[in-house]
């Protein structure tokens, strides 16, 4: 799921808060993009496009102000130009780096991408991550913090490759909050070939997910 750009907040306030956030890392944000979010089941998600009037301005401004503090990066290593951060770092970071390099070799071309320079890929242990009006989600494409933040499934058995990075890369590339691009329909079917059904798949991934081909990365098309 992806949230539409904020429209109700006063433009000057929006710009001021964004500048304050970006100064934390010395970065800039793509014009017209704020955040996309993959919700967890049952989580309340705000949709800026459906808010109207003064209530929209207040809610949107509050959401932006909550982002004003710096979000420091703690990079475990770099891969394809991205800072890769684990909330709970793997015991063997060199092995994790090789796995990450291979994962991005497989996933970037899916969206015709070549690098994630200046961005962070964050693997977290919980669904808690403030992504616009959603506070719990499986994934978030955060254009303000330049972060693809992902929840590693609780039962992944050490297979961080199972997190929905391919989905968030799609939002990074397309925006497309309603998943209208036809490429989205191929995301779920890509799970096996990326995660476990390949000669060099990590042992943790083969052990946990072997035989599972559909249902791990579903995408609701033409819907938020």
C-alpha positions in Angstrom: 0.0 0.0 0.0 1.2 3.5 -0.7 0.1 6.9 0.6 -0.5 9.8 -1.8 1.5 13.0 -1.5 0.2 15.4 1.1 -2.1 18.1 -0.3 -3.9 19.6 2.7 -0.9 20.9 4.6 0.3 24.4 4.0 3.1 24.3 1.4 5.4 26.6 3.3 5.1 24.4 6.5 5.6 21.3 4.5 8.7 22.6 2.8 10.2 23.9 6.1 9.8 20.6 7.8 11.2 18.7 4.9 14.2 20.9 4.8 14.8 20.4 8.5 14.6 16.6 8.1 16.9 16.5 5.0 19.5 18.7 6.7 20.0 15.8 9.1 21.6 13.8 6.4 22.4 16.5 3.8 20.1 14.9 1.3 17.3 16.0 -1.1 14.0 14.3 -1.8 12.4 13.7 -5.2 9.9 16.3 -6.1 6.3 15.3 -5.4 7.0 12.2 -3.4 6.5 11.6 0.3 6.0 8.0 1.4 4.6 4.7 0.4 3.7 2.1 3.0 3.0 -1.6 3.2 0.5 -2.0 6.1 0.2 -4.9 8.4 -3.2 -6.7 8.7 -5.6 -4.6 10.9 -3.4 -1.6 11.1 -5.0 1.8 10.7 -3.6 3.7 7.6 -4.3 7.3 6.8 -5.0 8.2 3.2 -4.1 11.8 2.5 -6.1 11.8 -0.8 -9.3 11.3 1.2 -8.7 13.9 3.8 -10.4 17.3 3.3 -10.3 20.8 4.7 -8.8 21.9 8.0 -8.7 18.4 9.4 -6.4 17.3 6.5 -4.1 20.3 7.2 -3.8 19.5 10.9 -3.3 15.7 10.4 -0.8 16.2 7.7 1.2 18.9 9.5 1.3 16.7 12.6 2.6 13.8 10.6 5.3 15.9 9.1 6.3 17.4 12.4 6.7 14.0 13.8 9.4 13.4 11.2 11.4 16.5 12.1 13.9 14.8 14.3 17.0 13.3 12.7 16.9 9.5 12.0 20.5 8.5 12.4 21.7 5.7 10.1 23.7 2.7 11.5 25.1 1.0 8.4 26.2 -2.6 8.8 27.7 -2.4 5.3 27.1 -1.0 1.8 25.6 -2.8 -1.2 24.9 -1.4 -4.6 25.3 2.1 -3.3 22.9 1.7 -0.4 23.5 1.7 3.3 22.3 -1.6 4.7 21.2 -1.5 8.3 20.0 -4.4 10.5 18.2 -3.8 13.8 19.7 -7.2 14.8 22.9 -7.6 12.8 23.6 -11.2 11.5 26.5 -12.9 13.2 28.5 -13.1 10.0 28.4 -9.7 8.4 30.6 -10.7 5.5 28.3 -13.5 4.6 25.3 -11.1 4.9 27.0 -8.6 2.6 27.5 -11.3 0.0 23.8 -12.4 0.3 22.7 -8.7 0.1 24.8 -8.1 -3.0 23.3 -11.2 -4.7 19.7 -10.2 -3.6 20.0 -6.8 -5.2 21.6 -8.4 -8.3 18.3 -10.2 -8.7 15.8 -7.6 -7.5 17.1 -4.3 -9.1 16.8 -5.5 -12.7 13.2 -6.5 -12.0 12.4 -2.8 -11.9 15.1 -1.7 -14.4 17.2 -0.3 -11.5 21.0 -0.3 -11.2 21.8 1.4 -7.9 20.4 2.7 -4.7 23.0 5.3 -4.1 22.2 7.6 -1.2 19.5 5.4 0.2 19.2 3.1 3.2 17.8 -0.4 3.3 16.7 -1.0 6.8 15.8 -4.5 8.2 13.8 -4.3 11.4 12.5 -6.9 13.9 9.1 -5.4 14.4 6.3 -3.9 12.3 6.6 -0.6 14.2 7.8 2.2 11.9 6.2 5.6 11.5 5.3 5.9 7.8 3.1 8.9 7.3 -0.1 8.1 9.2 0.7 4.4 9.6 2.7 3.4 12.7 2.8 -0.4 11.9 3.7 -1.8 8.5 5.5 -4.6 6.7 7.4 -2.1 4.5 7.8 1.6 3.9 9.3 3.6 1.1 10.3 6.7 2.9 11.2 9.5 0.5 12.0 11.9 3.4 14.5 9.7 5.2 15.6 8.1 1.9 14.9 4.7 3.4 13.3 1.4 2.4 12.3 0.1 5.8 11.4 -3.6 5.9 10.0 -5.9 8.6 11.8 -9.3 8.5 9.1 -11.9 9.1 9.1 -13.2 12.6 9.3 -16.8 11.4 11.9 -16.2 8.7 14.5 -18.4 10.4 17.3 -16.0 9.5 16.2 -15.5 5.9 16.1 -11.7 5.6 15.6 -12.2 1.9 12.0 -13.0 2.6 11.2 -9.4 3.6 9.3 -7.4 0.9 12.2 -5.5 -0.5 11.0 -6.2 -4.1 7.7 -4.5 -3.4 9.4 -1.4 -1.9 11.8 -1.2 -4.8 8.7 -0.9 -7.0 7.5 2.1 -5.1 11.0 3.6 -5.2 11.0 3.2 -9.0 7.4 4.0 -9.8 5.7 5.7 -6.9 2.4 4.2 -8.0 0.4 4.1 -4.7 -2.5 2.2 -6.2 -0.3 -0.5 -7.9 -1.7 0.3 -11.3 1.4 -0.7 -13.3 1.0 -4.2 -14.8 4.5 -5.2 -13.5 3.1 -5.5 -10.0 1.3 -8.7 -10.9 4.6 -10.5 -11.3 6.0 -9.6 -7.8 4.4 -12.5 -5.8 5.5 -15.1 -8.4 9.1 -13.8 -8.2 9.3 -14.9 -4.5 10.6 -18.5 -5.0 13.2 -17.7 -7.6 14.6 -14.8 -5.5 14.4 -16.3 -2.0 15.0 -20.1 -2.2 14.7 -21.7 -5.6 18.2 -21.0 -7.0 21.5 -22.8 -6.7 23.1 -20.2 -4.5 20.2 -19.6 -2.2 21.1 -19.3 1.5 20.6 -22.5 3.5 18.3 -20.6 5.9 16.0 -19.7 3.0 15.9 -23.1 1.5 15.1 -24.7 4.9 12.3 -22.3 5.8 10.6 -21.5 2.4 11.3 -24.5 0.1 8.2 -25.4 -1.7 6.4 -22.0 -1.2 5.9 -20.3 -4.5 2.9 -18.0 -4.0 1.3 -16.0 -1.3 4.3 -14.4 0.4 4.5 -11.2 -1.6 0.9 -10.5 -2.7 0.0 -7.2 -4.2 -3.5 -5.7 -4.4 -3.5 -3.9 -7.8 -5.5 -0.8 -8.5 -6.0 -0.2 -4.8 -4.3 1.6 -1.9 
